[in-house]
Amino acid sequence: MTGPGSLVPAGSEPSRRSEAKRLARPSAAAPLHQAAAMDLESDILLRQECWELMGKGIRERLLQKAGNIIEWWASVDPSSSDDRPAATVFGDRALCIAEPRVNTDHRPVYGLSSYEFDPRALRTVNIDHRPPPAPATPRDIGKATAGPPATDVGLTSSDQGILGNLPPRAQELLQAPFLSDQKAIRCSWHYEGNEHHLSMFMFYIAGARDVTAACGSKTIPVGHSDTTAHWSLRIYRAPVVRRVGK
């Protein structure tokens, strides 16, 4: 982050849309999903361009509430009748989402939702996934492994398809808090880059008690395919202490 209202530019690649304590491995069986295509669109605005289209006031509110910025994105909201962007900012104090709305006076405004947490409780684990350039095994592409039946954590088929691209351990850690009586309230993702390298990737799941997120990059080296892509990820988990909005 370079200052209030200004975030690090994403570069000129095409875009698809939009020291902490360590994590423990989940004890229950998490579903491993089939990977869906991660399409790229070259004719849409990148996150920095969308961010700059939003008003200074809502940008400053997002940055102030989120704390030290970990990752962020902005993209045109498909539900907006006037093509206004929405934004997600993930920091060490909160996951914050600003979405375009129209108030009772028919004026364009933004609705702000946040999942707030104590930065001292934020836990992380790094995943450096480097499979060899060989045909994918069932586990590589998201098949469930032997063990107890996997639990539905409340994700849509689109969410599951993107999640299925991640290494199995990343999928397990992201879903771990949602394997019992807590289900996902929100889930979203964004990535930017080109066919062989995604320089920015984020996927989050937010529930009433926990937020998990994966942030990092994806590379397809020469001789590899999507099923043997290399991922450099940091997985985050934080207990929610206050929730505002949906």
N, C-alpha and C positions, 0 to 999 in steps of 0.2 A: 504494500500500500504506500502511495506517495503522499497522501495527505487527505483531509476531509473532502469528500465529494469526488475524489480521484482515485482510481484503482489501476493496477498494473495492466497495460494494454495486452491484449491476447495475441497480437501479431496479425498477419495477413492471411492465415489459413482459412479454408472454408469451415463452416460450423454446422453441427447437426441441429440444433434447435435455433438448450439452454446445458524441557525434559519432563514428561508426564509418566505416571505409573502405567505399567503394561497390562494389557488385556489377558484374561485367562481364556483358555479354550472352552467352548460351550460343552455342557455335560449331556444335553439332550440332542436328538437327531434333527439337524436342520435340513430342509429340502435343498437339493442341488438341482439347478434348473437347466433346461436346454437353452443354448445360446441362440439369440435372434440376431439378424443382421444389424450392424451398427451403421446405418446409412449416413452419408454426408451430403449436405446441400450447399452449393456454392453461391446461390443467389439470395442469401439472407444475411441480415446484419450480424456482425460479431458481437460478443458480450460488451466490449468497451463502447461500441457505437450505441448499443441499446441503453447502457448505463447513462451515457451522456444525454440521452433523450428524456430521462426522468428529471423531475424537478429537484432543485438543490435541497429543499426541505426534507423530502422523503429519503434522499440519499444520505443526508447527515444523520437522520434518525436511525437508519439501518446500521450505519457504521458505529454510532454511539452505543447502540444496544448490543451489538455483536461482540465488542471488545477487540482484542488483537485478532486480525483477520487471518483465517486459515485458508479458506477458499471461497469463491463467489462466482455468480454468473448473473447475466441479465439477457432476456430474450423476448421477442414479441409474443404477447399472450394471445393464443388462438381464440380465446373466448371474448376478447376485447373487440367491440364493434368498430373502434377507431384505431386499431393496430397499435395500441400503447404497449410498452414493454412491462414485464414483471421482473422482479429481481429476487435472488436468494443470496444471503450473506451468512457464512458460517464462521464464527469466531470462537474464542475461548470462553466467552460468557453466554452466548446464545446462538441458536439457529433462527434467523429472521427472514421472513418472506413478505414482500410487498406486491400486492396484486391490484390491477386497475379496477375501479368501481365507479358507479354513478350514484350520487347521493339523491336525497328526496327532492332537491331543487334541480335535478337533472344536470348537475355539474360534475365534471370528471375529477375523481379523487383517488386515493390509494387506501386500501385496507391493509393493515399491518398485523401479521401473526408472528408470534415468537415462542420459542421453547428455550427457557432460560436455565442455566446451570452454574454451579460453583466451579470456577476454573481449576480449583485444587482437586476436584473429583474427576477431571478429564483423564481418560486412560487411552493409551495408544499401543499399536503394534505395527511394525514394518513388515511388508511382504514383498519379497523380490523373487518373482516367478520367472524362471528361465528354462522352459522345457526344450529338449532337443528337437531338431527339424525332422520329426517322425510322424507317421499317421496318429491321429488323436485316439486315445483309449476312451472307453465309456466314461471314465471319471473326468477326463480332460474336458469333455463337452457337457458336463453337468448331470450325469447320471447319479442317482442316489447310491450310496454304498450300503453294505450289509449292516444291519442293526435294527433298532426300533423303527416303527413307521414314522416317516417325516411329518412334520406339523405344518399346516397352512398358517402363515403369519399374517395374511390379509393383503397380499400384493396383487395387483392386476396382472393380466397376462403380458402386457407391455413391460411392466416393471420386471417381471420374472425373466423375460427375454434378454433385457439388458444385463441384469444381475448374472444370468447364465454365462456371460462372457468372462466373468472374473474367475480367478483361481478358486478352487474349492474351499480352501481355508478362509479366503476373504468372504465368500458367500456365507459360510458357517458363522463367522464372527459378526457379520452385519445383522444376521437374523437371530442371533442367540438370545437377546432379551425378550423376543416375541414368541417364544416357543411354549409358553404356558398360558397364563390368563391375561396377558397383555398383547394387543394386536396393533398393527400399524394404523395410525391416523392419517399420516401423510407419507408419501414416498415420491421422490422426483430425482432427476438426473440431468446432466448436461455434459457435452464434450465438444472440443474443438481441435481441429488438426487436418491431416490429409489421410489418404488411403493407407499409408504405411506408418504413420506416427500421429498419435493423439497427444498433443502437448499439454492438454488440460482435460481432466476427467474428474467428475464428482457424482456420487450416488449417495443418497441419504434415505434413512427410514426414521420417522419420528412417531413416538407413541406417548401415552399419558405419563409414563415414568422414565423413559429412556430415549435418547437419540443416538443413532449410529451413523457413521459416514465413512466412505472410502474416497480418498483424494489421491491423485497421482497421474501417471501417464502410461501409454501403451505403445509398443513398438513392434512392428512385424519385420524382423531382419530378412536379409536376402536368403532365399531357400525355405522360408517359413510361410505359414498361412495363418488365418485367424485362429485356428484351433491350437496353434503352437506359438501364439503371440507372447511377447515378453511384457510383463506388467511390473511397474514400480509403484507400490501403493503404501499409504499409511491409513490404517483403520482406526477410527475414533469411536469411543463410547462415553457418554456422559449421562448421569441421572438428572432428570428434569426436576427443578425446584419450583418453577412457576411457568404456567402456560397462559398466553394471551391470544385470543382469537381461536381459529380452528387448526 
